[in-house]
Amino acid sequence: MSPVPSVTEVQVENVLFPPSVKPPGSTNELFLGGAGVRGLEIQGKFVKFTAIGVYLESSAVPTLAVKWKGKIVEELADSVEFYRDVVTGPFEKFTKVTTILPLTGRQYSGKVSENCVAFWKSVGIYTDAEAKAIEKFNGVLRDETFPPGNSILFTHSPHGALTVSITVLPPTLCFDDLFHVFLGSYQIKF
């Protein structure tokens, strides 16, 4: 295993993301790959709903460097292919989603699901398997309530399984694309 890269903590709004974490369901320490806000444009104003920290297994760096070494930040940030390589890479990922405004599980999973389904339909890959996976994902969070400062934790295994808090769902394309939504790499319009 590669050593964990040296990174610093990042504060997004009032949420502090530490430089490394050991996610639920994992035996590995992951490093902070990036953090930011997610929200929606509502009546001409961007409303921030969540702060998101994305963590990667240390093997992500040498794995991604094979193809992406020497690229500048702007090239990587604008590359759907780069995000796809992060999402599908053979390394563990962890996403910590912390609410800035109160959200119900139904609101959160509904918006995430809506974005995934819209993307899949736009590229012609939405099938019954994805519909069933989305239904399972929505069921995990359906009855939850997330006041400001509460977090939803997602551990993405290299084999495609997703651990949501303490619930493990079997591998499916759906869970790779959830990671895309978290990263903001899908160009979904509202």
N, C-alpha and C positions, 0 to 999 in steps of 0.2 A: 504494500500500500504506500502511496506517495505521502510525504509529510503535508500537514494542513497548511495552506498558504497563509502568510501573515497579512491579516486585514484588520481594520479598526471597526469599532462599533459605529452604527449609523442611527441617527435619530430622525424619525419621520413623524411630523406633527408632535404629539407627546408620547410616541411609542419608541422605545429604545431597542434596537436589534443588536444583540451581542455579536462579536466577531466569529464565534463558533458555537454550535449546539450539538447535543446528542439527542436526536429526535425520538419520540415514542415509537416503539416497534423496531428500533435500530440498535445495532451494536457499534456503529461508526460515529465519529465526530465529523460534522460537516462544517464548511466555512461559508460565511456570508458572501454570496455572489452579487447581491444587489437588493435594494429596497426602494419603495415608493408608495404612492397613493393610488387608489382606484376610486372612481366615482362616476357620476353621470352629469351630463349637461341638462339642467332643468331651468326652463324659462330664461335662457341666455346666461346662466351662471353655472360654473362647475362646482358641484356639491361633492365633497369628499366623504366617502362612506367607510373605507377601510384603508389601513396601512398594511403593506405586505412586505415581508422579508423572504427572500429566496436563498436557500442554502444548498450547496453542492458537495458531494464527496470529493476528496482531494484528487482522485484519479481523473476528475473532469478536466483538469488543466492540461495534462499531457495528452489526453484523448482528443480534446478539442484543438490543441495546438498543432496537431498533424495537418489539419486542413486550414486553420484560421490564423496561424502564427504570422505576425507582421502586419495584420490588418489594423487600421485605426478604429477608435471607438465608434465614430460615426458610421463606418462601413458595417460594423457588427450590429449596431443599434438599428440600422435600416434594413437588415438582412433577415427575411423570413426563413431562409435556409439555415442561417446560424441558429435561430431560435429552435428550429426543427431539430438540429443536431444536439442542442442542449436538452430538449424534451426527450428525444429518443436515445440519447447517449446511454451506454452500459454502466451507468453509475447512479448512486442513490441521490435523490433530491428531497428537499423538505421545504414546505411553504408554511409560514406562520401568517395568518390573516387576522389582524386585530381591528375590531370595530372602532370607528371614530364617532359615528352616530349609531343610535340603537337600531338593530335589525332583528327580524325574526329569522329562524332557519329557513322558513318557507320563502321569505323575500330573497335571502342570499342565494340559496340553491336554485331558486326559480330564475334569477337573473343570470347566474353562471350557466345553468342548463340552456336557457334561451340563446345565449351567445354561442355555446357549443353546437347546438342544433342548427342555428342559422349558418354557421360556418360549414358544417357537414353538408347541409343541403346545397350551399353555394358551390361546393366542389363535387357534389354528386356521390357522397359516400355515406349518407344517412341510411341505416338499415334497422331491422328489428333488433339486432344485437345492441346497437347504440341506444335505441329507445328503451330497452330493458335496463341497460347500465345506468342511464339517466334516471330512470324510475327508482333504482336502488340508491343512487346518490341522493336524490331528493328525499327518500325515506329516512336516510340517516339523520338529516338535519331538520326534517319537517316540524317536529314539535319543540325545537330548541328556541331560546330567546337569548340574544346577545346584546347586553347593555354596552355602552362605550367602555373600551378597555378589555373586553373579553376577547378571547382568541379561538380560532378554529385551526387545528393543526393537521396538515396533510403530509404524510410520508410516502414518497413515490419510490417503490423498489425498482432495481434495475430490470426486474422481470415483468414489470407492468402492473403489479398489484398496488393498490392505494390504501393506506391506513388513515382513516379519518378518526381522530381521537383514539378510540380503542376498537374501532370497527375495521376489519380488513375485507376489501372487496376483490374478487378475482380479476386477473389482467384483462384489459380490453382497450381498444383504440381510444375510447372515451376518456380514459384517465390521462393519456398523453395530451389530449387536446385541452383538458382542464388546466394542465400546466401552462399551455399556450395562453389561455384566458388570463391566468394569474400574472404571466409576464407581460400581457398586453400586446402580444405579437400578432394576434388576429385583428384584421382591420374590420371591425364590426361597427356599423353605423346605427345610431339610435334615432 
